[in-house]
Amino acid sequence: MRWRDRFLFCAEAIYKAQAEIG
């Protein structure tokens, strides 16, 4: 399920971005 891998990758990227901003 590559779509799941991409979802997890994007979710992790957003999580890291929010962690840096917040």
PDB file of N, CA, C, O and CB in Angstrom:
ATOM      1  N   MET A   1       0.852  -1.196   0.000  1.00  0.00           N
ATOM      2  CA  MET A   1       0.000   0.000   0.000  1.00  0.00           C
ATOM      3  C   MET A   1       0.885   1.243   0.000  1.00  0.00           C
ATOM      4  O   MET A   1       1.239   1.769   1.056  1.00  0.00           O
ATOM      5  CB  MET A   1      -0.963   0.007   1.235  1.00  0.00           C
ATOM      6  N   ARG A   2       1.234   1.701  -1.190  1.00  0.00           N
ATOM      7  CA  ARG A   2       2.111   2.870  -1.277  1.00  0.00           C
ATOM      8  C   ARG A   2       1.383   4.130  -0.844  1.00  0.00           C
ATOM      9  O   ARG A   2       2.007   5.066  -0.345  1.00  0.00           O
ATOM     10  CB  ARG A   2       2.643   3.037  -2.701  1.00  0.00           C
ATOM     11  N   TRP A   3       0.058   4.163  -1.030  1.00  0.00           N
ATOM     12  CA  TRP A   3      -0.694   5.354  -0.648  1.00  0.00           C
ATOM     13  C   TRP A   3      -0.602   5.541   0.857  1.00  0.00           C
ATOM     14  O   TRP A   3      -0.588   6.666   1.356  1.00  0.00           O
ATOM     15  CB  TRP A   3      -2.175   5.250  -1.098  1.00  0.00           C
ATOM     16  N   ARG A   4      -0.539   4.429   1.573  1.00  0.00           N
ATOM     17  CA  ARG A   4      -0.428   4.523   3.033  1.00  0.00           C
ATOM     18  C   ARG A   4       0.951   5.050   3.423  1.00  0.00           C
ATOM     19  O   ARG A   4       1.082   5.860   4.340  1.00  0.00           O
ATOM     20  CB  ARG A   4      -0.683   3.142   3.694  1.00  0.00           C
ATOM     21  N   ASP A   5       1.977   4.578   2.713  1.00  0.00           N
ATOM     22  CA  ASP A   5       3.329   5.059   2.999  1.00  0.00           C
ATOM     23  C   ASP A   5       3.411   6.562   2.747  1.00  0.00           C
ATOM     24  O   ASP A   5       4.014   7.299   3.528  1.00  0.00           O
ATOM     25  CB  ASP A   5       4.373   4.308   2.137  1.00  0.00           C
ATOM     26  N   ARG A   6       2.802   7.008   1.654  1.00  0.00           N
ATOM     27  CA  ARG A   6       2.840   8.444   1.338  1.00  0.00           C
ATOM     28  C   ARG A   6       2.080   9.234   2.393  1.00  0.00           C
ATOM     29  O   ARG A   6       2.491  10.327   2.782  1.00  0.00           O
ATOM     30  CB  ARG A   6       2.244   8.716  -0.066  1.00  0.00           C
ATOM     31  N   PHE A   7       0.960   8.667   2.855  1.00  0.00           N
ATOM     32  CA  PHE A   7       0.167   9.356   3.877  1.00  0.00           C
ATOM     33  C   PHE A   7       0.979   9.507   5.160  1.00  0.00           C
ATOM     34  O   PHE A   7       1.002  10.577   5.767  1.00  0.00           O
ATOM     35  CB  PHE A   7      -1.147   8.589   4.159  1.00  0.00           C
ATOM     36  N   LEU A   8       1.646   8.424   5.565  1.00  0.00           N
ATOM     37  CA  LEU A   8       2.455   8.473   6.784  1.00  0.00           C
ATOM     38  C   LEU A   8       3.603   9.454   6.611  1.00  0.00           C
ATOM     39  O   LEU A   8       3.948  10.181   7.543  1.00  0.00           O
ATOM     40  CB  LEU A   8       2.996   7.074   7.140  1.00  0.00           C
ATOM     41  N   PHE A   9       4.202   9.479   5.413  1.00  0.00           N
ATOM     42  CA  PHE A   9       5.317  10.394   5.151  1.00  0.00           C
ATOM     43  C   PHE A   9       4.844  11.839   5.253  1.00  0.00           C
ATOM     44  O   PHE A   9       5.500  12.672   5.880  1.00  0.00           O
ATOM     45  CB  PHE A   9       5.931  10.127   3.757  1.00  0.00           C
ATOM     46  N   CYS A  10       3.712  12.129   4.639  1.00  0.00           N
ATOM     47  CA  CYS A  10       3.180  13.497   4.674  1.00  0.00           C
ATOM     48  C   CYS A  10       2.778  13.862   6.099  1.00  0.00           C
ATOM     49  O   CYS A  10       3.035  14.979   6.549  1.00  0.00           O
ATOM     50  CB  CYS A  10       1.967  13.643   3.716  1.00  0.00           C
ATOM     51  N   ALA A  11       2.154  12.934   6.806  1.00  0.00           N
ATOM     52  CA  ALA A  11       1.723  13.206   8.178  1.00  0.00           C
ATOM     53  C   ALA A  11       2.928  13.507   9.053  1.00  0.00           C
ATOM     54  O   ALA A  11       2.882  14.408   9.890  1.00  0.00           O
ATOM     55  CB  ALA A  11       0.929  12.014   8.752  1.00  0.00           C
ATOM     56  N   GLU A  12       4.007  12.757   8.863  1.00  0.00           N
ATOM     57  CA  GLU A  12       5.217  12.983   9.664  1.00  0.00           C
ATOM     58  C   GLU A  12       5.826  14.340   9.340  1.00  0.00           C
ATOM     59  O   GLU A  12       6.290  15.050  10.232  1.00  0.00           O
ATOM     60  CB  GLU A  12       6.252  11.865   9.418  1.00  0.00           C
ATOM     61  N   ALA A  13       5.821  14.697   8.055  1.00  0.00           N
ATOM     62  CA  ALA A  13       6.379  15.986   7.636  1.00  0.00           C
ATOM     63  C   ALA A  13       5.574  17.129   8.257  1.00  0.00           C
ATOM     64  O   ALA A  13       6.146  18.107   8.738  1.00  0.00           O
ATOM     65  CB  ALA A  13       6.385  16.106   6.086  1.00  0.00           C
ATOM     66  N   ILE A  14       4.253  17.001   8.243  1.00  0.00           N
ATOM     67  CA  ILE A  14       3.396  18.039   8.823  1.00  0.00           C
ATOM     68  C   ILE A  14       3.610  18.106  10.330  1.00  0.00           C
ATOM     69  O   ILE A  14       3.639  19.191  10.911  1.00  0.00           O
ATOM     70  CB  ILE A  14       1.903  17.768   8.502  1.00  0.00           C
ATOM     71  N   TYR A  15       3.760  16.938  10.963  1.00  0.00           N
ATOM     72  CA  TYR A  15       3.979  16.902  12.408  1.00  0.00           C
ATOM     73  C   TYR A  15       5.271  17.622  12.765  1.00  0.00           C
ATOM     74  O   TYR A  15       5.319  18.394  13.723  1.00  0.00           O
ATOM     75  CB  TYR A  15       4.019  15.449  12.917  1.00  0.00           C
ATOM     76  N   LYS A  16       6.314  17.365  11.990  1.00  0.00           N
ATOM     77  CA  LYS A  16       7.604  18.013  12.249  1.00  0.00           C
ATOM     78  C   LYS A  16       7.493  19.512  12.008  1.00  0.00           C
ATOM     79  O   LYS A  16       8.066  20.303  12.757  1.00  0.00           O
ATOM     80  CB  LYS A  16       8.714  17.407  11.358  1.00  0.00           C
ATOM     81  N   ALA A  17       6.765  19.909  10.974  1.00  0.00           N
ATOM     82  CA  ALA A  17       6.611  21.328  10.664  1.00  0.00           C
ATOM     83  C   ALA A  17       5.889  22.026  11.813  1.00  0.00           C
ATOM     84  O   ALA A  17       6.296  23.108  12.236  1.00  0.00           O
ATOM     85  CB  ALA A  17       5.836  21.523   9.331  1.00  0.00           C
ATOM     86  N   GLN A  18       4.825  21.415  12.319  1.00  0.00           N
ATOM     87  CA  GLN A  18       4.079  22.009  13.425  1.00  0.00           C
ATOM     88  C   GLN A  18       4.953  22.076  14.668  1.00  0.00           C
ATOM     89  O   GLN A  18       4.867  23.036  15.433  1.00  0.00           O
ATOM     90  CB  GLN A  18       2.797  21.207  13.712  1.00  0.00           C
ATOM     91  N   ALA A  19       5.787  21.073  14.876  1.00  0.00           N
ATOM     92  CA  ALA A  19       6.662  21.052  16.048  1.00  0.00           C
ATOM     93  C   ALA A  19       7.656  22.202  15.968  1.00  0.00           C
ATOM     94  O   ALA A  19       7.976  22.820  16.984  1.00  0.00           O
ATOM     95  CB  ALA A  19       7.406  19.699  16.158  1.00  0.00           C
ATOM     96  N   GLU A  20       8.146  22.491  14.766  1.00  0.00           N
ATOM     97  CA  GLU A  20       9.117  23.577  14.604  1.00  0.00           C
ATOM     98  C   GLU A  20       8.434  24.934  14.746  1.00  0.00           C
ATOM     99  O   GLU A  20       9.002  25.862  15.321  1.00  0.00           O
ATOM    100  CB  GLU A  20       9.819  23.475  13.236  1.00  0.00           C
ATOM    101  N   ILE A  21       7.212  25.046  14.219  1.00  0.00           N
ATOM    102  CA  ILE A  21       6.494  26.321  14.271  1.00  0.00           C
ATOM    103  C   ILE A  21       6.016  26.581  15.708  1.00  0.00           C
ATOM    104  O   ILE A  21       6.198  27.672  16.249  1.00  0.00           O
ATOM    105  CB  ILE A  21       5.286  26.317  13.278  1.00  0.00           C
ATOM    106  N   GLY A  22       5.403  25.559  16.310  1.00  0.00           N
ATOM    107  CA  GLY A  22       4.847  25.711  17.645  1.00  0.00           C
ATOM    108  C   GLY A  22       5.882  25.523  18.711  1.00  0.00           C
ATOM    109  O   GLY A  22       5.570  25.620  19.898  1.00  0.00           O
TER     110      GLY A  22
END
